[in-house]
Amino acid sequence: MKVSIEIIEKPLPEKIVLQCYAVTPKVDMISRYVKAMEGTLSGYAEDQLHQIFLQDIYYIESVDNHLFAYTEHQVYELKMKLYEFEELYQEQSFFRCAKALVVNLMKIKNVSSILNGRLSAKLYNGEEIIISRLYTRELKRILSRRQ
């Protein structure tokens, strides 16, 4: 795949154009990644409102009716429900992997099988999350398409 960069003048809007014969899994993944780079989300940490880049989020977890976004070094509380986050951001490489957990697929380093049909996903920040049995088949399908 050939990549070229063109420098433009300031008043013109920046854009990315993908030219392809068909939208393959690789092209789709590139498109999702670019879209995720632009997105931000508001979250609270230490009673302060912060803007969080979607690409910085490793996973989202629901605990006792509170939603938390985990980045490499910080945890933010989000003011929405898990299903709302999932609906809004599933196009940006976020995947429901358990009843109370959504993972950023771009942050998964490797996946291995564990007991009872579940998977263990090691993230780039060193954390491990468990993919429940209900979601393993879909995750394997998505990851195999990306290779």
QUIGI-V973223 format. One record per residue. N is the residue number from 1. RES is the residue in one small letter. OMEGA is omega in radians with two decimals (* if undefined). NEAR is the number of other C-alpha atoms within 8 Angstrom. D_CENTER is the distance of its C-alpha to the mean C-alpha in whole Angstrom. Layout:
BEGIN
n = <N/N>
res = <RES/RES>
omega = <OMEGA/OMEGA>
near = <NEAR/NEAR>
d_center = <D_CENTER/D_CENTER>
END
This chain:
BEGIN
n = <1/2/3/4/5/6/7/8/9/10/11/12/13/14/15/16/17/18/19/20/21/22/23/24/25/26/27/28/29/30/31/32/33/34/35/36/37/38/39/40/41/42/43/44/45/46/47/48/49/50/51/52/53/54/55/56/57/58/59/60/61/62/63/64/65/66/67/68/69/70/71/72/73/74/75/76/77/78/79/80/81/82/83/84/85/86/87/88/89/90/91/92/93/94/95/96/97/98/99/100/101/102/103/104/105/106/107/108/109/110/111/112/113/114/115/116/117/118/119/120/121/122/123/124/125/126/127/128/129/130/131/132/133/134/135/136/137/138/139/140/141/142/143/144/145/146/147>
res = <m/k/v/s/i/e/i/i/e/k/p/l/p/e/k/i/v/l/q/c/y/a/v/t/p/k/v/d/m/i/s/r/y/v/k/a/m/e/g/t/l/s/g/y/a/e/d/q/l/h/q/i/f/l/q/d/i/y/y/i/e/s/v/d/n/h/l/f/a/y/t/e/h/q/v/y/e/l/k/m/k/l/y/e/f/e/e/l/y/q/e/q/s/f/f/r/c/a/k/a/l/v/v/n/l/m/k/i/k/n/v/s/s/i/l/n/g/r/l/s/a/k/l/y/n/g/e/e/i/i/i/s/r/l/y/t/r/e/l/k/r/i/l/s/r/r/q>
omega = <-3.13/3.11/3.06/3.14/3.13/3.10/-3.12/3.10/-3.05/-3.04/3.14/3.12/3.07/3.11/3.07/3.13/3.06/3.09/-3.07/3.08/3.13/3.11/3.13/3.07/3.14/3.11/3.11/3.13/3.11/3.12/3.12/-3.13/-3.14/3.12/3.14/-3.14/-3.09/-3.00/3.02/-3.08/3.10/3.12/-3.10/3.02/3.13/3.10/3.07/3.11/-3.13/2.97/-3.08/3.05/-3.12/-3.11/3.12/-3.09/3.07/3.08/3.13/-3.10/3.06/-3.14/3.10/3.12/3.03/-3.11/-3.08/3.05/-3.11/3.03/-3.09/-3.05/-3.00/3.04/-3.12/3.03/3.14/-3.13/3.07/3.09/-3.12/-3.12/3.10/3.09/-3.11/3.14/-3.09/-2.93/-3.13/3.09/-3.13/3.03/3.03/-3.02/3.05/-3.07/3.08/-3.09/-3.06/-3.00/3.02/-3.10/3.03/-3.08/3.13/-3.11/3.12/3.12/3.09/-3.10/3.08/3.13/3.03/-3.05/3.01/3.07/3.13/3.09/3.01/3.13/3.07/-3.13/-3.12/3.11/3.10/3.13/3.05/3.05/-3.12/3.07/-3.07/-3.09/-3.09/-3.03/-3.04/-3.10/-3.14/3.13/3.11/3.12/-3.14/-3.11/3.14/3.09/-3.07/-3.09/*>
near = <2/3/4/4/4/4/4/6/5/5/4/6/5/5/4/4/4/5/4/6/4/4/8/6/8/10/10/9/10/8/8/11/12/8/9/11/9/8/9/8/8/9/13/11/10/4/5/6/8/8/8/10/11/11/11/8/13/13/11/13/12/12/8/4/6/10/14/12/14/13/10/8/5/6/9/10/11/11/7/7/10/13/6/8/10/12/7/7/9/10/7/9/13/12/11/10/13/11/5/8/12/14/12/13/8/7/9/11/8/7/9/7/8/8/6/5/9/12/14/12/13/12/13/8/5/6/7/8/8/10/12/11/10/6/11/13/8/7/10/8/8/8/8/7/8/8/5>
d_center = <24/25/24/26/25/28/29/30/32/31/31/29/26/23/22/20/22/21/24/24/26/24/20/19/16/16/16/14/11/13/13/9/9/12/11/8/10/13/11/12/13/16/16/19/20/24/25/24/21/18/16/13/11/7/7/9/7/7/7/9/13/16/19/22/21/19/15/14/11/11/11/13/16/16/15/15/17/16/18/17/17/14/15/15/11/10/13/12/8/8/9/6/4/4/7/10/11/14/16/15/12/8/6/2/5/6/7/9/13/15/15/19/21/23/25/25/23/20/18/17/13/14/11/12/14/16/15/15/14/16/15/17/20/19/16/16/18/15/13/16/16/13/13/17/16/14/17>
END
